[in-house]
Amino acid sequence: MDGFFPEVEGPAGRDEARRQVWKVSELTRHIKGTLEGAFGNVWVEGEISNFRKPASGHAYFTLKDAASQLRAVMFRSALAGVQLPLKDGLLVRGYGQITVYEAAGDYQILLRKLEPAGEGELMLRLEALKKRLAAEGLFAAERKRTLPVLPQHVGIVTSPTGAAIRDVLQVLERRFANLHVVLAPVRVQGAGAADEIAAAIDLLNRRGGLDVLIVGRGGGSLEDLWCFNEETVVRAIVRSAIPVISAVGHEIDWTLSDFAADVRAPTPSAAAEMVVQGKAELERRVADLRRRLALGAKTATLGWRNRLDRAARTPGLRDPLQVVRQAQQSVDFLAVRLQKALAGLPQLVRQRAATAARRMELAARMRLAEDRRTLQHAEAQLRMLNPKGVLARGYSLTKTRDGKILRSAGDARPGMQLETEFADGAVRSTVDAAGGGRDGGQSGKGPELREGPGAAGGDRGGDGKRRTRPGKDGGGLRGGPETGQAVLF
C-alpha cells in the first residue's frame, strides 16, 4: 500500500516533488480493490443484529461479536437458498466476498451462503420441535381452558430461591392475602431441569385440591430458558388436569411452554395478577351492585312516599262519600238532558225532514236545468248537421231516378231522368243534351234540361219548360224559384 501514500518531501524538495491529491471516490475505489484482492471470499461467524428485509427481497443486517461488527448484505437470489429463518440474535456462519460500498464508504461482506452456528442450531431444533408438536394439536386453541374466577388454592412450579417466587408471593399477599399457595421446588435451568419440572406438574395434579398452576421462572438467555422448550415439559403441561399459566422469562421471551399452557403471562408477576384478578373484579362488581341497590332502594322509597303524599291530598280518599255524591249528581244531570232531548225529538225530526225536502227539490231543479242545456246543445248540433238546412239556404240536390246523386255535369247523359230537390219540394226533368266533363266543360255548352211533370215554378218559358243558361264552367245554372239564387248541378 506504499503507492497509495507517497512520502512527503521536506521543505527543500517541495518544488521538485509533485504532490498527489486523491478524490474521495478514487481513494474509495482503490481501497475496495485492495480489500477484494487481499481477502477475496472468506467465512465469517457472528450474531445477526439490525436485520432488515425491504420490499426488494434483499437482506441487510450486521454480524457482530463481543468486540466488533461487520455490515452484511445478502441479495434475494442468494437468500433463496437459506433454509433457516433469519432474525436478530441468531448466530450464523456466512461465506462471501469482502467489498466496499462506495456510496457510503463502508466495508461489508457480500454473503453468498449462510448456515446456523451455536445458538442457531438450537433455534433450528426449537422450530422443528415446535412444528411437530403443533401438528399433533398440542398448541390448538380448542384445548385451552379458562382460568377459575376465584381460585382458593394455587400451585407454583419454580425455583424456591429465584426472584420469580418472591415476585409471585408479593403480588398474591398484596391482592389476596388468604390465598392458599403450594410450592413445588425445582431447578429451572441446566441438565435435568426439564424432568424435574415435568415431575412437579404431575405431582401437583396427583395431589389435587388446586385450582390453578403457575409454571415459570425469571428472564435469561436462550440456553437458560431451554428446559421450558423440552418436549417432556410441554407434554406434562398438556396432560395437566389443572389449568396452567406459563410465566417464563420476560415479555420478549417465548418458549414452547407458552404455546402449550392455557394462558401465557409475560412475567411471573403478571401471572400472579391473572390469578387474583377474578377477586378484584368480583369485589368491584359487588361494590357496584351495592351502590346500585342502595340507589334503587332510595329511589323506590322516595317514589312510594310521593305517591302516599299525593294520595293523602286526594279529596276522594279524604272523603270517600264525595265520590258517590258526585256520581249521583252526574246521573241527575244526564237524566235531565235525556228528558229534554226526548221532548224536542218530534220538532227536530220535522226540521230535518223539511231541510231534506228543500235539498231534494233544489237538486231536482238543478238536474232539470242541466238536462235542458244538454238537449238544446244536442238540438243545435243536429240542426247544423241536417242536410235540409243546406237546401233552405238556396241550394238544390240533383239525383237520378234510382237515387244516385249527380255530382258533375259530365255524369249527365241525354235522355237521363233527373230529380232536383229543393227545400220546399222536388222537380223532375230530362236531359236534352250533355257535354263537358269533370273539368267544367269549358269548350262546350252545358247540358240542356227539359222539364218533365213535376211541381210548378217560376222562371219558365211560354211553353212551360224551365229555361237553363250555360254557366261559365260548362254546367247548367238554374235560378231558384223561391230564393232567386243560382243552383249548380
C-alpha positions in Angstrom: 0.0 0.0 0.0 3.0 2.3 -0.2 1.9 3.5 -3.6 -1.2 5.0 -2.1 0.5 7.3 0.4 3.8 8.7 -1.1 6.3 10.2 1.3 6.1 13.9 1.9 9.2 15.8 0.7 11.0 18.1 3.0 10.8 21.8 2.6 13.9 21.8 0.3 12.4 19.3 -2.2 8.9 20.6 -2.3 9.3 22.3 -5.6 10.7 19.2 -7.3 8.3 16.7 -5.8 4.8 16.5 -7.3 2.0 16.3 -4.7 -0.6 13.6 -5.3 -4.2 14.5 -4.2 -6.9 11.8 -4.2 -10.5 12.3 -4.8 -12.8 10.6 -2.3 -14.3 8.3 -4.9 -10.8 7.4 -6.3 -9.5 6.6 -2.9 -12.5 4.6 -2.0 -12.2 2.7 -5.3 -8.6 1.9 -4.7 -9.3 0.7 -1.1 -12.1 -1.5 -2.5 -9.8 -3.1 -5.0 -7.1 -3.6 -2.3 -9.6 -5.3 0.1 -11.1 -7.5 -2.5 -7.7 -8.5 -3.8 -6.3 -9.1 -0.3 -9.1 -11.1 1.2 -11.4 -12.3 -1.6 -14.1 -14.8 -0.3 -14.0 -15.6 3.4 -16.0 -17.4 6.1 -17.1 -15.3 9.0 -19.1 -16.1 12.1 -21.2 -13.7 14.1 -24.6 -12.9 15.6 -27.2 -11.2 13.5 -28.3 -7.8 14.5 -30.4 -5.0 13.0 -32.0 -7.4 10.5 -34.0 -5.7 7.7 -35.6 -7.1 4.6 -37.3 -4.5 2.5 -39.7 -5.0 -0.4 -36.8 -5.7 -2.8 -36.3 -9.1 -1.1 -32.6 -8.4 -0.2 -31.5 -8.8 3.4 -29.4 -6.2 5.2 -28.0 -6.9 8.7 -24.9 -6.7 10.9 -22.7 -9.6 12.1 -21.2 -8.8 15.4 -19.3 -10.4 18.3 -18.3 -9.1 21.7 -15.7 -6.7 20.3 -16.7 -5.6 16.8 -19.2 -5.7 14.0 -19.4 -6.1 10.2 -22.1 -5.0 7.8 -23.5 -7.8 5.7 -25.7 -7.9 2.6 -27.4 -10.9 1.0 -29.2 -10.5 -2.2 -32.5 -12.1 -2.9 -31.1 -14.8 -5.3 -28.6 -16.0 -2.6 -31.2 -15.6 0.2 -33.5 -18.1 -1.6 -31.1 -20.9 -0.7 -31.1 -20.2 3.0 -33.4 -22.6 4.9 -33.4 -21.1 8.4 -35.4 -18.0 9.3 -33.1 -15.1 9.8 -33.7 -12.8 12.8 -31.9 -10.8 15.4 -29.8 -12.8 17.9 -29.2 -15.8 15.6 -25.6 -17.0 15.5 -24.6 -17.8 11.9 -21.6 -18.6 9.7 -21.5 -16.8 6.3 -19.4 -17.2 3.2 -18.9 -14.2 0.9 -16.7 -11.5 -0.5 -15.2 -8.6 1.4 -16.0 -5.5 -0.5 -16.6 -1.7 0.0 -20.0 0.0 -0.6 -18.6 3.1 -2.4 -21.6 5.4 -1.9 -21.2 5.2 1.9 -17.5 4.3 2.2 -18.4 1.3 4.4 -16.7 -2.0 4.0 -19.0 -5.0 4.1 -19.3 -8.6 3.2 -21.5 -9.7 0.3 -22.8 -13.1 1.5 -23.5 -16.0 -0.8 -24.0 -18.7 1.8 -25.4 -18.7 5.3 -25.7 -21.5 7.8 -26.5 -21.7 11.6 -23.8 -21.8 14.2 -24.1 -22.1 18.0 -27.4 -20.8 19.1 -28.6 -21.0 15.5 -28.5 -24.8 15.8 -30.7 -24.6 18.9 -33.2 -22.4 17.1 -33.4 -24.9 14.3 -34.1 -27.7 16.8 -36.6 -25.5 18.5 -38.5 -24.7 15.3 -38.5 -28.3 14.3 -39.9 -29.4 17.6 -42.5 -26.6 17.6 -43.8 -27.7 14.2 -44.0 -31.4 15.2 -45.9 -30.7 18.4 -48.2 -28.2 16.7 -49.0 -30.9 14.1 -50.1 -33.1 17.0 -52.6 -30.4 18.1 -50.8 -29.7 21.4 -51.0 -25.9 20.8 -54.5 -25.8 19.4 -56.7 -23.1 20.8 -59.7 -25.5 21.2 -58.0 -27.3 24.1 -57.3 -24.1 26.1 -59.2 -23.8 29.3 -60.3 -20.6 31.1 -59.0 -19.7 34.5 -61.3 -20.1 37.5 -62.9 -16.9 38.7 -62.0 -17.1 42.4 -59.1 -19.7 42.9 -58.6 -20.5 46.5 -55.6 -22.9 46.1 -52.7 -22.1 43.7 -49.7 -24.4 42.9 -46.4 -22.9 41.8 -43.6 -24.8 39.9 -40.4 -22.8 40.1 -37.1 -22.4 41.9 -37.5 -21.7 45.6 -34.5 -19.3 45.6 -35.2 -17.3 42.5 -36.7 -13.9 42.1 -39.8 -15.3 40.4 -41.2 -16.9 43.5 -40.6 -13.7 45.6 -42.5 -11.6 43.0 -45.4 -14.0 42.8 -45.8 -14.3 46.6 -45.6 -10.5 47.0 -48.4 -9.9 44.5 -50.6 -12.7 46.0 -50.1 -11.3 49.5 -51.0 -7.8 48.5 -54.0 -8.7 46.4 -55.4 -11.9 48.1 -53.8 -12.5 51.5 -55.9 -15.5 52.4 -55.0 -17.5 49.2 -53.5 -21.0 49.8 -50.2 -21.5 47.9 -48.4 -24.8 47.3 -44.8 -24.6 46.0 -43.2 -27.5 44.1 -39.4 -26.6 44.2 -37.5 -27.5 41.0 -34.4 -26.4 39.1 -35.2 -24.1 36.3 -32.0 -24.4 34.2 -29.3 -26.9 33.5 -29.2 -30.6 32.9 -32.2 -32.5 34.4 -34.2 -29.4 35.0 -36.9 -30.3 32.4 -37.5 -33.7 34.0 -37.9 -32.1 37.4 -40.4 -29.5 36.1 -42.5 -32.2 34.4 -42.4 -34.4 37.5 -43.5 -31.5 39.7 -46.5 -30.8 37.4 -47.6 -34.4 37.6 -47.1 -34.4 41.4 -49.4 -31.4 41.9 -52.0 -33.0 39.7 -51.9 -36.2 41.8 -52.1 -34.2 45.0 -55.3 -32.5 43.8 -57.2 -29.7 45.6 -55.6 -27.0 43.4 -57.4 -24.5 41.2 -54.6 -23.3 39.0 -50.9 -23.9 38.4 -48.1 -21.3 37.7 -45.1 -22.7 35.9 -42.2 -20.4 35.2 -39.0 -18.5 36.1 -37.3 -15.2 35.6 -35.6 -14.0 32.5 -32.4 -15.3 30.9 -30.6 -16.4 27.8 -32.0 -18.9 25.3 -29.9 -21.6 27.0 -31.1 -20.6 30.4 -34.8 -21.0 29.3 -34.2 -24.1 27.2 -35.6 -26.5 29.7 -39.1 -25.0 29.2 -38.7 -25.9 25.5 -38.2 -29.5 26.2 -40.9 -31.9 24.9 -41.3 -33.6 28.3 -42.3 -30.2 29.9 -44.7 -29.4 27.1 -46.4 -32.8 27.3 -46.7 -32.5 31.1 -48.5 -29.1 30.7 -50.8 -30.5 28.1 -51.9 -33.5 30.2 -52.4 -31.4 33.4 -56.0 -31.6 34.6 -55.4 -28.2 36.4 -55.3 -25.1 34.2 -51.7 -23.9 33.7 -50.3 -20.4 33.4 -46.9 -20.2 31.7 -44.7 -17.4 33.1 -41.2 -17.9 31.6 -38.8 -15.0 31.3 -39.7 -11.5 30.3 -42.3 -10.3 27.9 -39.9 -10.6 24.8 -39.0 -14.2 25.7 -41.1 -17.1 24.5 -40.9 -20.9 24.9 -42.9 -23.9 23.8 -44.4 -24.0 27.3 -46.1 -20.7 26.5 -47.9 -22.3 23.5 -48.9 -25.4 25.4 -50.2 -23.6 28.5 -53.8 -22.5 28.9 -52.7 -18.9 29.4 -49.4 -17.2 28.8 -48.2 -14.5 31.2 -45.4 -12.1 30.1 -43.8 -12.3 33.6 -44.2 -14.3 36.8 -45.7 -11.1 38.5 -48.2 -10.8 35.7 -49.2 -14.5 36.3 -50.0 -13.7 39.9 -52.1 -10.7 38.8 -54.0 -13.0 36.5 -54.7 -15.4 39.3 -56.2 -12.8 41.6 -57.8 -10.5 39.0 -61.0 -12.5 39.4 -61.3 -11.5 43.0 -60.6 -7.8 42.2 -63.2 -7.9 39.5 -65.7 -9.6 41.8 -65.1 -7.1 44.5 -65.6 -4.3 42.0 -68.8 -5.8 40.8 -70.1 -6.4 44.4 -69.3 -2.8 45.3 -71.1 -1.6 42.1 -74.1 -3.7 42.9 -74.2 -2.5 46.4 -74.2 1.1 45.2 -76.9 0.3 42.6 -79.0 -1.5 45.2 -78.8 1.4 47.7 -79.6 3.9 45.0 -82.6 1.8 43.8 -83.9 1.3 47.3 -83.7 5.1 47.9 -85.4 5.9 44.7 -88.2 3.4 45.3 -88.7 4.8 48.9 -88.9 8.3 47.6 -91.4 7.2 44.9 -93.7 5.5 47.4 -93.5 8.4 49.7 -94.5 10.8 46.9 -97.4 8.5 46.0 -98.6 8.4 49.6 -98.4 12.2 49.8 -100.4 12.6 46.6 -103.0 10.0 47.9 -103.3 11.9 51.2 -104.1 15.1 49.2 -106.7 13.4 47.1 -110.3 14.5 48.0 -111.7 11.1 47.3 -109.5 9.5 49.9 -110.2 12.2 52.5 -114.0 12.0 52.0 -115.0 8.8 50.1 -118.7 9.7 50.1 -117.9 12.7 48.0 -117.2 10.5 45.0 -120.6 8.9 45.4 -122.3 12.2 45.6 -120.6 13.5 42.5 -121.7 10.3 40.7 -125.3 10.8 41.8 -125.2 14.4 40.6 -123.9 13.3 37.2 -126.7 10.8 36.9 -129.3 13.5 37.7 -127.8 15.8 35.1 -127.8 13.1 32.4 -131.4 12.3 33.2 -132.5 16.0 32.7 -130.6 16.1 29.4 -132.3 12.9 28.2 -135.8 14.3 29.1 -135.1 17.5 27.1 -133.9 15.5 24.2 -137.0 13.3 24.1 -139.3 16.3 24.4 -137.7 18.1 21.4 -137.4 15.0 19.2 -140.6 15.5 17.0 -139.7 19.1 16.3 -136.1 18.0 15.4 -137.5 15.3 13.0 -139.8 17.8 11.3 -136.9 20.3 10.8 -134.6 17.7 9.4 -137.4 16.4 7.0 -138.1 19.9 5.7 -134.4 20.5 5.2 -134.1 17.3 3.3 -137.1 18.1 1.1 -135.7 21.5 0.2 -132.4 19.9 -0.7 -134.1 17.3 -2.9 -136.2 20.0 -4.7 -133.1 22.1 -5.3 -131.1 19.2 -6.6 -134.0 18.2 -9.0 -134.2 21.7 -10.4 -130.5 21.9 -11.0 -130.6 18.5 -12.6 -133.5 19.5 -14.9 -131.8 22.7 -15.9 -128.6 20.8 -16.7 -130.6 18.2 -18.9 -132.3 21.1 -20.7 -129.0 22.7 -21.6 -127.7 19.4 -22.8 -130.8 18.8 -25.0 -130.5 22.3 -26.5 -126.9 21.8 -27.3 -127.7 18.4 -29.0 -130.6 20.0 -31.0 -128.2 22.8 -32.2 -125.7 20.2 -33.3 -128.3 18.1 -35.1 -129.6 21.2 -36.9 -126.2 22.1 -38.1 -125.7 18.6 -39.4 -129.2 18.3 -41.1 -128.9 18.3 -45.0 -132.2 20.1 -45.2 -130.6 23.1 -43.7 -128.3 23.4 -46.7 -131.3 23.3 -49.1 -133.0 26.0 -47.0 -130.1 28.4 -47.8 -131.0 28.2 -51.6 -129.0 25.2 -52.7 -130.6 22.1 -54.5 -129.7 18.5 -54.7 -129.9 16.7 -58.1 -130.3 12.9 -58.2 -131.0 10.3 -60.8 -134.2 8.3 -60.6 -132.5 5.5 -58.8 -131.4 7.9 -56.0 -127.8 8.4 -57.0 -126.6 12.0 -56.5 -125.4 13.8 -59.6 -122.1 15.4 -58.7 -120.8 16.7 -62.1 -122.3 17.8 -65.4 -120.1 15.3 -67.1 -122.1 12.5 -65.4 -125.3 13.6 -67.2 -126.4 11.8 -70.4 -129.0 12.8 -72.9 -132.4 11.4 -72.0 -131.4 10.8 -68.4 -134.3 11.3 -66.0 -133.3 13.6 -63.0 -134.9 14.8 -59.9 -133.9 18.1 -58.3 -134.7 18.5 -54.7 -135.3 21.9 -53.1 -136.1 23.0 -49.7 -139.9 23.1 -50.4 -140.2 20.3 -53.0 -138.7 18.5 -55.9 -138.8 18.9 -59.8 -138.3 16.1 -62.3 -136.5 16.8 -65.6 -135.0 15.2 -68.6 -131.5 15.9 -70.0 -131.8 17.0 -73.7 -128.1 17.3 -74.3 -124.9 16.8 -72.2 -121.4 18.0 -72.7 -118.2 18.9 -70.8 -116.5 16.8 -68.2 -115.3 16.9 -64.7 -113.1 19.9 -65.6 -116.2 22.1 -66.2 -116.6 21.6 -69.9 -115.2 25.0 -71.0 -115.2 24.3 -74.7 -118.8 23.0 -75.0 -122.1 24.2 -73.7 -123.7 22.7 -70.7 -126.4 20.1 -70.7 -129.9 21.3 -71.6 -132.8 20.0 -69.5 -136.4 19.5 -70.5 -138.8 19.8 -67.6 -141.0 16.9 -67.1 -144.1 16.6 -65.0 -143.4 18.0 -61.5 -144.1 20.9 -59.3 -144.8 24.2 -61.0 -142.4 27.0 -60.5 -141.4 30.4 -61.9 -138.8 31.2 -64.5 -140.5 29.2 -67.2 -141.0 29.9 -70.9 -144.2 30.2 -72.7 -144.1 26.5 -73.4 -144.0 25.7 -69.8 -140.3 24.5 -69.9 -137.7 25.6 -67.4 -135.0 27.7 -69.0 -131.4 26.9 -68.4 -128.4 29.0 -69.0 -125.0 27.6 -69.6 -122.6 28.6 -66.9 -119.0 29.7 -67.5 -117.8 26.3 -66.2 -119.9 24.3 -68.6 -122.5 23.3 -66.1 -126.1 24.3 -66.1 -127.2 27.2 -63.8 -130.7 27.5 -62.8 -132.3 30.2 -60.8 -134.1 29.1 -57.6 -137.8 29.8 -58.0 -138.2 30.8 -54.3 -134.8 32.2 -53.4 -133.7 33.8 -56.7 -130.3 32.1 -56.3 -128.5 30.1 -59.0 -128.1 26.4 -58.3 -125.2 24.5 -59.7 -125.8 20.8 -60.7 
